[in-house]
Amino acid sequence: MELLFTPTGAVNLLREFAAVAGVTPVSNTLKLPPTLRQGDLQAHVLQPGFELITHHYTLCAPLTLRRVPAVPRTDLMCIIFCLNELPIDQQFGGDNASHSGRPAAGITLSTDDMGGVFVFPVGIEIFVGILTLRLAVLRELLGAGTEHPLLTEMQAGSKSFFVYEDARPDIQTVVRQLRQPPAAPTLQALYYQFKAQELLYLFLGQLAVRPNQALAAMHPADAKRLMQVRAQLLADLACAPSVAALATAAGLSETRLKRLFRQVFGRSIYDYYQQARLAEARRLLRNPALSVADVGERLGFTNLSHFARLFRRTTGTTPKKYARELPVGWD
């Protein structure tokens, strides 16, 4: 099943989904029909210009959500918290993105003229939370005195933009709490208002610690290109990235690629690659069947001393000690 939607708010998305699925929502909840297996969507109007929709389901047939860019761009922003552990080529990647096989629990923030494609496969528990908010609401919530260039330009509303952040564990916890009914049902509206603002606070807090960088103008097609570059970058962590090759594949100049990549992901191409490399090292070291040398070799470290130094610099311990100190039965 495929759903084309324009990000005009949670309630409208719920209605569009209901029309395609052939079911009728009850109050703010849409139960998936048996043809899609099980689960639901819930929409919450938190205040005028600030809405939340949650997706929580497991599918027996593939589902594609295709976000149609708004033309012209309006003052609506969309924040998507995606915790469903899909392969990263299935988020904003289109049909030709490289497949890394690594999970992508991530967050995207964009103006409504940025399109996107989300392909949800069968048999995977889907957790997605979507916040839509108008500029006036963002300005009201942030108040005066915001000095970070990214947050300042977001409030100005003069440019199209798209940014991506990995979803930290604390954010993942809050997204999952959206699916837990409040202890006091009569306080449901307050509960979702609080949780939505908590998500917004945690996410904008991540953006606020990024290095200061003014926003460069972005074309809607740039979002897809940058996500494809990210997928290509992470597809083989044993191979150091070639900026020239990545730029050619993306159809961008090296200078523009480097600037937009830092703007979207918050760090340089090489730093992003190195961070992902070390995160994968931590994951592999949890496998007792793999030695430190095995892990280093898989990730392209020809010098194990260099691997150990780099690992210690970022984690505070050596790979060997990290593996040894993991609790028994660590998954």
N, C-alpha and C positions, 0 to 999 in steps of 0.2 A: 504494500500500500504506500502511496506517496501523497504527502500533504504539502501544498504550496501555501505559504502564509506571509503576510506583511506584518512586521512587528508594530501593531497598533495597540497592544495592551493584552493583558492576560485573559480577560473575559472574551474578547474577540477571537483569540487563538483557541480558546475552549470551544466556542461555537463552530469555528472552522473545522476543528478536529472532529466534533460531533457529526457535522454534516457529511464528512468523508467516510467516517466509520459507520454511519447509519444508525446512530444511537442518540438518545435524548439525555442531556445532563439533568441531574437532580440537584437543585440548589446550585452550589458551586463545585460539584463533583461530577466527573464523567467516568463511568465504569467502562472499561474496555469490553467489546463484545467477545464471545467465545472464539470467534474466528481469529482473534489476535492473542488469545490465551487469557491472561489475567493481569489485573492492576488497574490504576486509575490516574486521572489528572485532576488537580484541584486549582481553582483560581480564587485569588483573594484581592479585593480592592482595598488597599491599606489606607489610602487617602486619595483625593483627586490628583491624578498625575503620577501615582506611585502604586504599582501593582505587582503581584507575585503569582507565578504559576509553578506547580510542581508536577513532575512526571515520575511515576514509580510503577514499573511494570516489567513483566517477563513475557517475551513474545514467542509465538509459534510460527509467525510469518514475518519476513523482513519489513521494516518500516523506514521510510525516508522522509525526513523533514527538510524541506527546501525553503529557505528564507529568501523572499523576494525583496531586492533593494527598494527602498522608498525613493521615488523620483517626483519632486525634488526632496532633498534631505529636510527633515523637520527637526524639532528640538527634542525628540525622543531618543533616549539612550537605552541600550539593552545589555544586561550583564547575565551571562549564561554560566552557571556552575555545573559542570559536567563531571560526575563521579562514577560513570558507568564502566570505566576501564575498557573502552573501545580502543582498537588500534588507532594510532594517531593519524593515519591516512583517512580516517572516516570522520574527521572534524575539519571542515573548511578545506579539505584537500581535493575534492572533486574526484574524477575517475582516474587521473593519471599520477596521483601521488605515490611516492615510494612507501612500502609497508615495512615497518620496523619490528612489529610484533610486541612492542613495549606499550604498557598502558598509558593512557593519557587522561589522568584526573586533572582537569585544568579549568581555567576561568577565562572567558573572553569578555571584553567590554568594547562596545562599538557604537557609533552613530547608526541611525536606521537605514542609511544608504549602503551599508555593507551587507552583501549577501552571504549565504553560507549553506552548506549541505551537511546534514547529520544522518548517517545510515546506521540504524540500530539492528544488529543481527539477532537471530533467534537464540534462546536459551541463556541469555545474559540478563541479570537483574539490573534494570536501568534506574539510576538516580540522577535526575536533572532538576535544578531549580533555576528559574528565570525571573529576574527583576527587570521591570521597565519603569523608567522614571523620566519626567520632564525636567528641563533645565531649571525651571523655577523651584522645583522641589529640591534638586541638588544644592542650589544656592542657599535655600532656606536651611537645609540640614547642615551644610558646611559652615555657614555663617561667614563673617568677615575675617580677613587676616590670613587667608590661605596663600602661602608664598611659593609653594612648589610649582614650577612651570607647567607640569603636566596637569595638575589639579586646577591651576588658574586658567589654562586654555580650555579645559573641559567646561568650566563654568562660563567662559566667554561664548562658547557655542558657535565660533566662526569657522571651524575646520572640521572636515571628516577625519575620524581617527579609529584605530583598532589596536587594542593591546591584549596581551596574553600573559597569564601568570599560572604557574603550577598551583594546584590546590593544596595548601598546607593541611596537616591533620586537624588543626582546630577548625578550619573552615569546613572540612569534610564532615566533622562532627555536627556542626550547626545545620548543614544541609540535610543530614539524616534526621535531625531533630524536627525538621519541618514535617516529617511523616509521622511524628508521634503526637497523638492528640493531647491538648493541654489538660492538666490535672483538673482544672475548673472549666468545664465547657462554656459557662457563661462569660468567661474571659477570653474566648477564642480570638476575637478581633485584636485584643491587646497582645496576646501571645504571638500572633503572626506579625504584627507591627514591630514588636520587639525583636523577633528573630530576623526579620528582613533588615532592620537597621543594624543589627549585630553583624550580619553578613556584609553589608555595605561598609561598615566601620573596619572590619578585619581586612577586606579586600583593598579598600583605599589606603589602609595602613601599609599594605605591601607596596603599593604604588608610591607612597610618600617617601619611602627609603631608597628609591631608585636615584641614580645620579641625575643631577639637574640637566635637562635637555629640552629645549624648546621643540614643540611639535612641528615636524615637516608636513607639508600637504600630502595627503594620501589619496590615491584613486581607489575606488572600491575593488578593482581587480588586484590591487597590491596585497590585500589581506589574504587572498587565495595563494598568491605567489609566495608570500612569507611563510605560510603554513606548509607549503610544499617544500620550501628550503629547509624548514625545521625537520620535516619528515626525512628528507634526504640526508640531513646532517646526522640524525640519530639512527639511520638504517644500518650503519656499520661503524660502531664506536672504536673498532681497532684501527680505523683509517682516519688520520688527521684531515680536517676539511681543507679543501682548496677553494678559496674565495672566488678565484677566477672561474672555476668550473661551476660553482653554485650560482654565480651571477649569470653565466651563459645560459644555464638551464632555466633560470627564472626570467630571462629576458630583461635584465636590469644591468646598469653599469655597476662596477664594483663599489664606487663611491656611494651611489644611492642604496645599494643593497646593504652595505655596512651601516649606513645611517638609519635606514628603516628597520633593520633587524634589531639594532640597539633600542630604537624607539618602541617597537612592538614587544620585545622580550626582556628589555631592561638590562642587557649586557651584550658584550661583543660576541661575534660568532664563535671565536675560539674559547672564550670564557664559558659560553653556554655549552659548548661541546665538552669541555673539561669537567664541568659540573655534572653533566649527564654521565660521563665516563666514570666518575667517582661514585655516583649514585648506583650505577650498575655494578661497580666493584663491591659495594656494600651488600647488594642483593646476592651476588654470586658467592660471597664469602659466607653466607648463611648456609650454603650447601656443604655439609661435612665431607662429601666425596671430592671436593675440589680443594687443592692446595693453593697457597698464595701464588706460587709460580704458575699454576694453571690459570688462575684469574688474571694475573698480569699478562700472560701470553694471549689470552682471549681478547683482552682489551688493547693489545698492540704495544705494551710496554716491553721494550727490548732490554731495558736496564731495570732490574728489580729494586735496586737501591733508590733509583729515581721514583719508582712507583711508591715505595714505602715513605719517602720524604713527602711526596705530594699528598698521599693519603693522610699522613700524620698532620700536615699543615691544615687540612680541612676538617679533620675529625678529632684531632687531639690524641690519637693513638695509632699504633702501627697496624697494618693489615693482619698480621699474625695474632696480635693481642686482641684485636677486634673480634676475629673469628673464635678465639679461645674463650672469650668472656661472654659470648652469646648464651642465653639460657637454654637448657636442654629442651628439645622439642620446638625451638624457635621456628616459626614459619615465615 
